[in-house]
């Protein structure tokens, strides 16, 4: 009789354990794990994996910034050269009007220094 009683107690304990654990297991089945977020692609990564970066036809941001910088630099050089030409022409006209054998005007010297300074700026900008 003891054997029968111990089997009944063991069966009861197993059933109660299953009844306690069943809701937890069912809930785990019903709520799947959330999907993992996909990693963001690098902005420097090539569009096509078969083509090296820079050869796919779309210029990178570094290349476009260099191009715009070069265009701005070229425009500024052109404006400075026009200004240099105008200053040199004015100096030439002023020298033609004055008698340089007697004395050299201070304003002429100052203009010549300004022209030199501008020419050096143009040369330095062209080196960049």
N, CA, C and O atoms as a GROMACS GRO file, in nm:
protein
  512
    1UNK      N    1   0.080  -0.116   0.000
    1UNK     CA    2   0.000   0.000   0.000
    1UNK      C    3   0.087   0.126   0.000
    1UNK      O    4   0.052   0.229  -0.057
    2UNK      N    5   0.197   0.113   0.064
    2UNK     CA    6   0.288   0.226   0.062
    2UNK      C    7   0.338   0.256  -0.077
    2UNK      O    8   0.354   0.372  -0.114
    3UNK      N    9   0.362   0.158  -0.153
    3UNK     CA   10   0.411   0.173  -0.288
    3UNK      C   11   0.308   0.248  -0.372
    3UNK      O   12   0.343   0.335  -0.452
    4UNK      N   13   0.182   0.214  -0.352
    4UNK     CA   14   0.077   0.278  -0.426
    4UNK      C   15   0.063   0.424  -0.384
    4UNK      O   16   0.041   0.510  -0.470
    5UNK      N   17   0.076   0.454  -0.261
    5UNK     CA   18   0.066   0.589  -0.208
    5UNK      C   19   0.181   0.675  -0.258
    5UNK      O   20   0.160   0.790  -0.296
    6UNK      N   21   0.302   0.623  -0.259
    6UNK     CA   22   0.418   0.699  -0.306
    6UNK      C   23   0.407   0.725  -0.456
    6UNK      O   24   0.449   0.831  -0.503
    7UNK      N   25   0.352   0.631  -0.531
    7UNK     CA   26   0.334   0.653  -0.674
    7UNK      C   27   0.230   0.764  -0.698
    7UNK      O   28   0.245   0.844  -0.790
    8UNK      N   29   0.126   0.767  -0.616
    8UNK     CA   30   0.023   0.869  -0.629
    8UNK      C   31   0.079   1.007  -0.594
    8UNK      O   32   0.048   1.106  -0.661
    9UNK      N   33   0.159   1.013  -0.492
    9UNK     CA   34   0.220   1.141  -0.453
    9UNK      C   35   0.315   1.189  -0.562
    9UNK      O   36   0.314   1.307  -0.598
   10UNK      N   37   0.396   1.100  -0.615
   10UNK     CA   38   0.491   1.136  -0.721
   10UNK      C   39   0.417   1.183  -0.846
   10UNK      O   40   0.457   1.280  -0.910
   11UNK      N   41   0.309   1.114  -0.881
   11UNK     CA   42   0.231   1.152  -0.998
   11UNK      C   43   0.166   1.288  -0.975
   11UNK      O   44   0.162   1.369  -1.067
   12UNK      N   45   0.118   1.315  -0.858
   12UNK     CA   46   0.058   1.444  -0.824
   12UNK      C   47   0.160   1.556  -0.832
   12UNK      O   48   0.131   1.664  -0.883
   13UNK      N   49   0.278   1.529  -0.782
   13UNK     CA   50   0.383   1.631  -0.787
   13UNK      C   51   0.423   1.661  -0.931
   13UNK      O   52   0.446   1.776  -0.967
   14UNK      N   53   0.432   1.558  -1.013
   14UNK     CA   54   0.467   1.579  -1.154
   14UNK      C   55   0.359   1.658  -1.226
   14UNK      O   56   0.389   1.749  -1.303
   15UNK      N   57   0.232   1.625  -1.201
   15UNK     CA   58   0.122   1.697  -1.265
   15UNK      C   59   0.118   1.843  -1.220
   15UNK      O   60   0.098   1.934  -1.301
   16UNK      N   61   0.136   1.865  -1.089
   16UNK     CA   62   0.134   2.004  -1.041
   16UNK      C   63   0.253   2.082  -1.097
   16UNK      O   64   0.239   2.200  -1.129
   17UNK      N   65   0.369   2.018  -1.110
   17UNK     CA   66   0.485   2.085  -1.171
   17UNK      C   67   0.460   2.121  -1.316
   17UNK      O   68   0.499   2.227  -1.364
   18UNK      N   69   0.393   2.029  -1.386
   18UNK     CA   70   0.361   2.055  -1.527
   18UNK      C   71   0.258   2.167  -1.539
   18UNK      O   72   0.267   2.250  -1.630
   19UNK      N   73   0.161   2.170  -1.448
   19UNK     CA   74   0.061   2.275  -1.452
   19UNK      C   75   0.122   2.412  -1.421
   19UNK      O   76   0.077   2.514  -1.473
   20UNK      N   77   0.222   2.412  -1.336
   20UNK     CA   78   0.287   2.539  -1.301
   20UNK      C   79   0.377   2.586  -1.417
   20UNK      O   80   0.379   2.705  -1.450
   21UNK      N   81   0.449   2.494  -1.477
   21UNK     CA   82   0.544   2.530  -1.584
   21UNK      C   83   0.478   2.548  -1.720
   21UNK      O   84   0.535   2.616  -1.806
   22UNK      N   85   0.362   2.492  -1.742
   22UNK     CA   86   0.296   2.498  -1.873
   22UNK      C   87   0.269   2.642  -1.917
   22UNK      O   88   0.299   2.675  -2.032
   23UNK      N   89   0.213   2.728  -1.832
   23UNK     CA   90   0.188   2.865  -1.879
   23UNK      C   91   0.316   2.938  -1.920
   23UNK      O   92   0.317   3.016  -2.016
   24UNK      N   93   0.424   2.912  -1.848
   24UNK     CA   94   0.550   2.978  -1.881
   24UNK      C   95   0.600   2.931  -2.018
   24UNK      O   96   0.646   3.011  -2.099
   25UNK      N   97   0.589   2.798  -2.043
   25UNK     CA   98   0.634   2.744  -2.171
   25UNK      C   99   0.545   2.790  -2.286
   25UNK      O  100   0.594   2.820  -2.395
   26UNK      N  101   0.414   2.797  -2.263
   26UNK     CA  102   0.322   2.842  -2.366
   26UNK      C  103   0.347   2.989  -2.400
   26UNK      O  104   0.346   3.028  -2.517
   27UNK      N  105   0.370   3.070  -2.297
   27UNK     CA  106   0.397   3.212  -2.319
   27UNK      C  107   0.526   3.231  -2.399
   27UNK      O  108   0.533   3.319  -2.485
   28UNK      N  109   0.626   3.151  -2.371
   28UNK     CA  110   0.752   3.160  -2.445
   28UNK      C  111   0.730   3.124  -2.592
   28UNK      O  112   0.795   3.183  -2.679
   29UNK      N  113   0.644   3.031  -2.620
   29UNK     CA  114   0.615   2.994  -2.759
   29UNK      C  115   0.539   3.106  -2.831
   29UNK      O  116   0.564   3.134  -2.948
   30UNK      N  117   0.446   3.169  -2.759
   30UNK     CA  118   0.364   3.270  -2.822
   30UNK      C  119   0.438   3.400  -2.850
   30UNK      O  120   0.404   3.471  -2.944
   31UNK      N  121   0.538   3.433  -2.772
   31UNK     CA  122   0.615   3.557  -2.789
   31UNK      C  123   0.754   3.523  -2.840
   31UNK      O  124   0.846   3.496  -2.762
   32UNK      N  125   0.769   3.524  -2.971
   32UNK     CA  126   0.902   3.494  -3.024
   32UNK      C  127   1.000   3.606  -2.989
   32UNK      O  128   0.958   3.718  -2.957
   33UNK      N  129   1.125   3.577  -2.995
   33UNK     CA  130   1.226   3.678  -2.962
   33UNK      C  131   1.219   3.790  -3.066
   33UNK      O  132   1.194   3.762  -3.184
   34UNK      N  133   1.240   3.914  -3.025
   34UNK     CA  134   1.233   4.026  -3.120
   34UNK      C  135   1.347   4.013  -3.222
   34UNK      O  136   1.456   3.965  -3.190
   35UNK      N  137   1.321   4.058  -3.343
   35UNK     CA  138   1.425   4.049  -3.444
   35UNK      C  139   1.542   4.140  -3.410
   35UNK      O  140   1.524   4.248  -3.354
   36UNK      N  141   1.660   4.096  -3.442
   36UNK     CA  142   1.780   4.174  -3.415
   36UNK      C  143   1.788   4.289  -3.516
   36UNK      O  144   1.758   4.271  -3.634
   37UNK      N  145   1.827   4.407  -3.468
   37UNK     CA  146   1.835   4.520  -3.563
   37UNK      C  147   1.947   4.496  -3.664
   37UNK      O  148   2.054   4.444  -3.630
   38UNK      N  149   1.919   4.534  -3.788
   38UNK     CA  150   2.020   4.516  -3.892
   38UNK      C  151   2.123   4.628  -3.881
   38UNK      O  152   2.086   4.743  -3.855
   39UNK      N  153   2.249   4.597  -3.899
   39UNK     CA  154   2.351   4.702  -3.889
   39UNK      C  155   2.340   4.799  -4.007
   39UNK      O  156   2.308   4.759  -4.119
   40UNK      N  157   2.367   4.926  -3.979
   40UNK     CA  158   2.363   5.028  -4.083
   40UNK      C  159   2.486   5.013  -4.172
   40UNK      O  160   2.596   4.991  -4.122
   41UNK      N  161   2.469   5.025  -4.302
   41UNK     CA  162   2.587   5.018  -4.389
   41UNK      C  163   2.670   5.144  -4.374
   41UNK      O  164   2.617   5.252  -4.350
   42UNK      N  165   2.798   5.130  -4.390
   42UNK     CA  166   2.889   5.244  -4.380
   42UNK      C  167   2.870   5.336  -4.499
   42UNK      O  168   2.850   5.288  -4.611
   43UNK      N  169   2.874   5.468  -4.478
   43UNK     CA  170   2.860   5.559  -4.592
   43UNK      C  171   2.979   5.548  -4.688
   43UNK      O  172   2.970   5.588  -4.803
   44UNK      N  173   3.091   5.494  -4.640
   44UNK     CA  174   3.209   5.479  -4.724
   44UNK      C  175   3.211   5.346  -4.797
   44UNK      O  176   3.300   5.322  -4.879
   45UNK      N  177   3.116   5.260  -4.768
   45UNK     CA  178   3.113   5.129  -4.833
   45UNK      C  179   3.073   5.146  -4.979
   45UNK      O  180   2.988   5.228  -5.011
   46UNK      N  181   3.134   5.068  -5.068
   46UNK     CA  182   3.098   5.079  -5.210
   46UNK      C  183   2.957   5.030  -5.232
   46UNK      O  184   2.907   4.944  -5.160
   47UNK      N  185   2.891   5.086  -5.333
   47UNK     CA  186   2.754   5.048  -5.365
   47UNK      C  187   2.751   4.905  -5.415
   47UNK      O  188   2.665   4.826  -5.375
   48UNK      N  189   2.842   4.872  -5.501
   48UNK     CA  190   2.851   4.737  -5.553
   48UNK      C  191   2.973   4.669  -5.493
   48UNK      O  192   3.081   4.728  -5.488
   49UNK      N  193   2.957   4.549  -5.446
   49UNK     CA  194   3.069   4.477  -5.385
   49UNK      C  195   3.172   4.433  -5.488
   49UNK      O  196   3.285   4.402  -5.453
   50UNK      N  197   3.132   4.431  -5.616
   50UNK     CA  198   3.222   4.386  -5.722
   50UNK      C  199   3.311   4.497  -5.777
   50UNK      O  200   3.406   4.470  -5.850
   51UNK      N  201   3.280   4.623  -5.741
   51UNK     CA  202   3.354   4.737  -5.794
   51UNK      C  203   3.427   4.806  -5.680
   51UNK      O  204   3.366   4.833  -5.576
   52UNK      N  205   3.557   4.836  -5.696
   52UNK     CA  206   3.627   4.909  -5.591
   52UNK      C  207   3.570   5.049  -5.573
   52UNK      O  208   3.511   5.106  -5.665
   53UNK      N  209   3.589   5.103  -5.454
   53UNK     CA  210   3.535   5.235  -5.423
   53UNK      C  211   3.599   5.341  -5.514
   53UNK      O  212   3.719   5.338  -5.539
   54UNK      N  213   3.518   5.433  -5.561
   54UNK     CA  214   3.566   5.540  -5.645
   54UNK      C  215   3.555   5.509  -5.793
   54UNK      O  216   3.566   5.600  -5.874
   55UNK      N  217   3.533   5.382  -5.831
   55UNK     CA  218   3.526   5.344  -5.971
   55UNK      C  219   3.383   5.318  -6.016
   55UNK      O  220   3.362   5.279  -6.131
   56UNK      N  221   3.286   5.337  -5.932
   56UNK     CA  222   3.148   5.306  -5.968
   56UNK      C  223   3.077   5.423  -6.033
   56UNK      O  224   2.957   5.414  -6.061
   57UNK      N  225   3.146   5.530  -6.058
   57UNK     CA  226   3.087   5.641  -6.130
   57UNK      C  227   3.030   5.749  -6.042
   57UNK      O  228   3.016   5.863  -6.087
   58UNK      N  229   2.998   5.720  -5.920
   58UNK     CA  230   2.944   5.819  -5.828
   58UNK      C  231   3.062   5.874  -5.747
   58UNK      O  232   3.125   5.797  -5.674
   59UNK      N  233   3.094   6.003  -5.758
   59UNK     CA  234   3.208   6.055  -5.684
   59UNK      C  235   3.179   6.056  -5.533
   59UNK      O  236   3.067   6.083  -5.490
   60UNK      N  237   3.280   6.026  -5.457
   60UNK     CA  238   3.265   6.028  -5.312
   60UNK      C  239   3.260   6.172  -5.264
   60UNK      O  240   3.289   6.264  -5.341
   61UNK      N  241   3.223   6.192  -5.141
   61UNK     CA  242   3.208   6.327  -5.087
   61UNK      C  243   3.342   6.399  -5.084
   61UNK      O  244   3.347   6.521  -5.100
   62UNK      N  245   3.451   6.326  -5.065
   62UNK     CA  246   3.584   6.388  -5.062
   62UNK      C  247   3.618   6.443  -5.200
   62UNK      O  248   3.671   6.553  -5.213
   63UNK      N  249   3.586   6.364  -5.304
   63UNK     CA  250   3.616   6.408  -5.440
   63UNK      C  251   3.532   6.530  -5.478
   63UNK      O  252   3.583   6.623  -5.540
   64UNK      N  253   3.405   6.530  -5.442
   64UNK     CA  254   3.320   6.643  -5.476
   64UNK      C  255   3.363   6.767  -5.401
   64UNK      O  256   3.359   6.877  -5.456
   65UNK      N  257   3.404   6.753  -5.276
   65UNK     CA  258   3.449   6.870  -5.200
   65UNK      C  259   3.579   6.924  -5.259
   65UNK      O  260   3.599   7.045  -5.261
   66UNK      N  261   3.667   6.835  -5.307
   66UNK     CA  262   3.791   6.881  -5.370
   66UNK      C  263   3.759   6.955  -5.500
   66UNK      O  264   3.821   7.057  -5.530
   67UNK      N  265   3.663   6.904  -5.576
   67UNK     CA  266   3.626   6.968  -5.702
   67UNK      C  267   3.569   7.107  -5.678
   67UNK      O  268   3.606   7.203  -5.747
   68UNK      N  269   3.480   7.119  -5.581
   68UNK     CA  270   3.421   7.250  -5.552
   68UNK      C  271   3.527   7.345  -5.499
   68UNK      O  272   3.526   7.464  -5.532
   69UNK      N  273   3.619   7.295  -5.417
   69UNK     CA  274   3.727   7.378  -5.365
   69UNK      C  275   3.816   7.426  -5.478
   69UNK      O  276   3.854   7.543  -5.480
   70UNK      N  277   3.848   7.338  -5.573
   70UNK     CA  278   3.931   7.377  -5.687
   70UNK      C  279   3.861   7.481  -5.774
   70UNK      O  280   3.925   7.574  -5.823
   71UNK      N  281   3.730   7.466  -5.793
   71UNK     CA  282   3.656   7.563  -5.873
   71UNK      C  283   3.653   7.699  -5.805
   71UNK      O  284   3.672   7.801  -5.871
   72UNK      N  285   3.631   7.702  -5.675
   72UNK     CA  286   3.632   7.828  -5.602
   72UNK      C  287   3.770   7.892  -5.607
   72UNK      O  288   3.782   8.013  -5.625
   73UNK      N  289   3.872   7.811  -5.591
   73UNK     CA  290   4.008   7.859  -5.593
   73UNK      C  291   4.040   7.920  -5.730
   73UNK      O  292   4.102   8.026  -5.739
   74UNK      N  293   3.997   7.853  -5.836
   74UNK     CA  294   4.021   7.902  -5.971
   74UNK      C  295   3.950   8.035  -5.995
   74UNK      O  296   4.006   8.126  -6.056
   75UNK      N  297   3.827   8.047  -5.947
   75UNK     CA  298   3.753   8.172  -5.964
   75UNK      C  299   3.820   8.287  -5.889
   75UNK      O  300   3.830   8.398  -5.940
   76UNK      N  301   3.867   8.259  -5.768
   76UNK     CA  302   3.934   8.362  -5.690
   76UNK      C  303   4.064   8.405  -5.757
   76UNK      O  304   4.098   8.524  -5.757
   77UNK      N  305   4.137   8.310  -5.812
   77UNK     CA  306   4.261   8.344  -5.883
   77UNK      C  307   4.230   8.432  -6.003
   77UNK      O  308   4.301   8.530  -6.028
   78UNK      N  309   4.127   8.398  -6.078
   78UNK     CA  310   4.090   8.478  -6.195
   78UNK      C  311   4.055   8.622  -6.155
   78UNK      O  312   4.097   8.718  -6.220
   79UNK      N  313   3.977   8.637  -6.047
   79UNK     CA  314   3.942   8.771  -6.000
   79UNK      C  315   4.064   8.849  -5.955
   79UNK      O  316   4.076   8.968  -5.982
   80UNK      N  317   4.156   8.781  -5.885
   80UNK     CA  318   4.277   8.849  -5.839
   80UNK      C  319   4.366   8.889  -5.956
   80UNK      O  320   4.428   8.995  -5.952
   81UNK      N  321   4.374   8.806  -6.060
   81UNK     CA  322   4.454   8.840  -6.177
   81UNK      C  323   4.395   8.960  -6.249
   81UNK      O  324   4.468   9.047  -6.296
   82UNK      N  325   4.262   8.966  -6.258
   82UNK     CA  326   4.198   9.083  -6.319
   82UNK      C  327   4.228   9.209  -6.239
   82UNK      O  328   4.255   9.315  -6.296
   83UNK      N  329   4.223   9.197  -6.109
   83UNK     CA  330   4.254   9.310  -6.022
   83UNK      C  331   4.400   9.352  -6.038
   83UNK      O  332   4.432   9.471  -6.041
   84UNK      N  333   4.489   9.253  -6.047
   84UNK     CA  334   4.631   9.281  -6.066
   84UNK      C  335   4.654   9.354  -6.198
   84UNK      O  336   4.731   9.449  -6.205
   85UNK      N  337   4.586   9.309  -6.303
   85UNK     CA  338   4.599   9.373  -6.434
   85UNK      C  339   4.552   9.517  -6.428
   85UNK      O  340   4.616   9.606  -6.483
   86UNK      N  341   4.439   9.541  -6.361
   86UNK     CA  342   4.386   9.677  -6.350
   86UNK      C  343   4.483   9.766  -6.271
   86UNK      O  344   4.506   9.881  -6.309
   87UNK      N  345   4.539   9.713  -6.163
   87UNK     CA  346   4.634   9.792  -6.083
   87UNK      C  347   4.760   9.823  -6.162
   87UNK      O  348   4.811   9.935  -6.156
   88UNK      N  349   4.810   9.726  -6.237
   88UNK     CA  350   4.931   9.747  -6.317
   88UNK      C  351   4.906   9.850  -6.428
   88UNK      O  352   4.992   9.931  -6.458
   89UNK      N  353   4.787   9.844  -6.487
   89UNK     CA  354   4.753   9.940  -6.592
   89UNK      C  355   4.746  10.082  -6.534
   89UNK      O  356   4.796  10.176  -6.595
   90UNK      N  357   4.685  10.097  -6.417
   90UNK     CA  358   4.677  10.228  -6.352
   90UNK      C  359   4.816  10.280  -6.319
   90UNK      O  360   4.845  10.398  -6.338
   91UNK      N  361   4.903  10.192  -6.270
   91UNK     CA  362   5.040  10.234  -6.237
   91UNK      C  363   5.114  10.277  -6.363
   91UNK      O  364   5.187  10.376  -6.362
   92UNK      N  365   5.097  10.205  -6.471
   92UNK     CA  366   5.162  10.238  -6.597
   92UNK      C  367   5.116  10.375  -6.646
   92UNK      O  368   5.197  10.456  -6.690
   93UNK      N  369   4.984  10.400  -6.639
   93UNK     CA  370   4.930  10.529  -6.682
   93UNK      C  371   4.983  10.642  -6.595
   93UNK      O  372   5.016  10.750  -6.646
   94UNK      N  373   4.990  10.619  -6.466
   94UNK     CA  374   5.039  10.723  -6.376
   94UNK      C  375   5.188  10.752  -6.400
   94UNK      O  376   5.230  10.867  -6.394
   95UNK      N  377   5.265  10.649  -6.426
   95UNK     CA  378   5.407  10.669  -6.455
   95UNK      C  379   5.426  10.744  -6.588
   95UNK      O  380   5.521  10.822  -6.602
   96UNK      N  381   5.337  10.720  -6.683
   96UNK     CA  382   5.346  10.790  -6.811
   96UNK      C  383   5.316  10.939  -6.794
   96UNK      O  384   5.369  11.021  -6.868
   97UNK      N  385   5.233  10.975  -6.698
   97UNK     CA  386   5.196  11.115  -6.675
   97UNK      C  387   5.301  11.192  -6.595
   97UNK      O  388   5.317  11.312  -6.613
   98UNK      N  389   5.373  11.122  -6.508
   98UNK     CA  390   5.469  11.192  -6.422
   98UNK      C  391   5.609  11.187  -6.482
   98UNK      O  392   5.640  11.101  -6.565
   99UNK      N  393   5.692  11.279  -6.438
   99UNK     CA  394   5.831  11.286  -6.481
   99UNK      C  395   5.913  11.207  -6.380
   99UNK      O  396   5.940  11.258  -6.270
  100UNK      N  397   5.953  11.087  -6.414
  100UNK     CA  398   6.025  11.001  -6.320
  100UNK      C  399   6.173  11.035  -6.312
  100UNK      O  400   6.242  10.987  -6.221
  101UNK      N  401   6.226  11.116  -6.405
  101UNK     CA  402   6.368  11.151  -6.399
  101UNK      C  403   6.396  11.249  -6.286
  101UNK      O  404   6.506  11.250  -6.232
  102UNK      N  405   6.298  11.331  -6.248
  102UNK     CA  406   6.318  11.428  -6.142
  102UNK      C  407   6.294  11.364  -6.005
  102UNK      O  408   6.381  11.369  -5.919
  103UNK      N  409   6.178  11.304  -5.986
  103UNK     CA  410   6.147  11.237  -5.859
  103UNK      C  411   6.044  11.128  -5.882
  103UNK      O  412   5.972  11.128  -5.982
  104UNK      N  413   6.037  11.035  -5.788
  104UNK     CA  414   5.940  10.926  -5.793
  104UNK      C  415   5.836  10.951  -5.684
  104UNK      O  416   5.872  10.965  -5.567
  105UNK      N  417   5.715  10.958  -5.720
  105UNK     CA  418   5.606  10.988  -5.628
  105UNK      C  419   5.590  10.875  -5.526
  105UNK      O  420   5.608  10.759  -5.559
  106UNK      N  421   5.555  10.909  -5.402
  106UNK     CA  422   5.534  10.811  -5.295
  106UNK      C  423   5.415  10.720  -5.328
  106UNK      O  424   5.418  10.600  -5.300
  107UNK      N  425   5.312  10.776  -5.387
  107UNK     CA  426   5.195  10.694  -5.420
  107UNK      C  427   5.230  10.589  -5.525
  107UNK      O  428   5.174  10.479  -5.524
  108UNK      N  429   5.323  10.622  -5.614
  108UNK     CA  430   5.366  10.525  -5.714
  108UNK      C  431   5.436  10.408  -5.646
  108UNK      O  432   5.412  10.293  -5.680
  109UNK      N  433   5.522  10.439  -5.550
  109UNK     CA  434   5.593  10.334  -5.475
  109UNK      C  435   5.494  10.247  -5.398
  109UNK      O  436   5.506  10.124  -5.394
  110UNK      N  437   5.398  10.310  -5.337
  110UNK     CA  438   5.298  10.236  -5.259
  110UNK      C  439   5.215  10.144  -5.350
  110UNK      O  440   5.187  10.030  -5.314
  111UNK      N  441   5.177  10.194  -5.467
  111UNK     CA  442   5.102  10.111  -5.561
  111UNK      C  443   5.185   9.993  -5.611
  111UNK      O  444   5.135   9.882  -5.627
  112UNK      N  445   5.311  10.018  -5.635
  112UNK     CA  446   5.400   9.910  -5.680
  112UNK      C  447   5.412   9.802  -5.572
  112UNK      O  448   5.414   9.683  -5.603
  113UNK      N  449   5.419   9.842  -5.446
  113UNK     CA  450   5.424   9.745  -5.336
  113UNK      C  451   5.294   9.667  -5.326
  113UNK      O  452   5.295   9.546  -5.302
  114UNK      N  453   5.182   9.735  -5.345
  114UNK     CA  454   5.052   9.666  -5.342
  114UNK      C  455   5.043   9.564  -5.456
  114UNK      O  456   4.990   9.454  -5.437
  115UNK      N  457   5.095   9.601  -5.573
  115UNK     CA  458   5.094   9.508  -5.687
  115UNK      C  459   5.180   9.387  -5.656
  115UNK      O  460   5.143   9.274  -5.687
  116UNK      N  461   5.296   9.410  -5.595
  116UNK     CA  462   5.384   9.298  -5.557
  116UNK      C  463   5.315   9.205  -5.458
  116UNK      O  464   5.320   9.083  -5.471
  117UNK      N  465   5.251   9.265  -5.361
  117UNK     CA  466   5.182   9.186  -5.258
  117UNK      C  467   5.072   9.099  -5.320
  117UNK      O  468   5.059   8.982  -5.287
  118UNK      N  469   4.995   9.159  -5.409
  118UNK     CA  470   4.888   9.085  -5.476
  118UNK      C  471   4.944   8.974  -5.563
  118UNK      O  472   4.887   8.864  -5.569
  119UNK      N  473   5.054   9.000  -5.632
  119UNK     CA  474   5.116   8.897  -5.716
  119UNK      C  475   5.166   8.781  -5.631
  119UNK      O  476   5.154   8.665  -5.673
  120UNK      N  477   5.219   8.808  -5.515
  120UNK     CA  478   5.263   8.700  -5.425
  120UNK      C  479   5.144   8.619  -5.375
  120UNK      O  480   5.151   8.496  -5.364
  121UNK      N  481   5.034   8.687  -5.346
  121UNK     CA  482   4.914   8.615  -5.301
  121UNK      C  483   4.863   8.522  -5.411
  121UNK      O  484   4.824   8.408  -5.384
  122UNK      N  485   4.865   8.572  -5.534
  122UNK     CA  486   4.820   8.488  -5.646
  122UNK      C  487   4.911   8.368  -5.662
  122UNK      O  488   4.864   8.256  -5.683
  123UNK      N  489   5.042   8.391  -5.653
  123UNK     CA  490   5.138   8.281  -5.667
  123UNK      C  491   5.117   8.177  -5.557
  123UNK      O  492   5.120   8.057  -5.584
  124UNK      N  493   5.097   8.222  -5.433
  124UNK     CA  494   5.076   8.127  -5.322
  124UNK      C  495   4.946   8.049  -5.340
  124UNK      O  496   4.941   7.929  -5.312
  125UNK      N  497   4.842   8.117  -5.386
  125UNK     CA  498   4.714   8.048  -5.406
  125UNK      C  499   4.725   7.948  -5.520
  125UNK      O  500   4.664   7.841  -5.514
  126UNK      N  501   4.801   7.981  -5.624
  126UNK     CA  502   4.817   7.889  -5.737
  126UNK      C  503   4.897   7.765  -5.697
  126UNK      O  504   4.881   7.659  -5.757
  127UNK      N  505   4.982   7.778  -5.598
  127UNK     CA  506   5.063   7.662  -5.552
  127UNK      C  507   4.976   7.559  -5.481
  127UNK      O  508   5.008   7.440  -5.483
  128UNK      N  509   4.867   7.603  -5.419
  128UNK     CA  510   4.783   7.512  -5.341
  128UNK      C  511   4.715   7.412  -5.424
  128UNK      O  512   4.641   7.328  -5.372
   0.00000   0.00000   0.00000
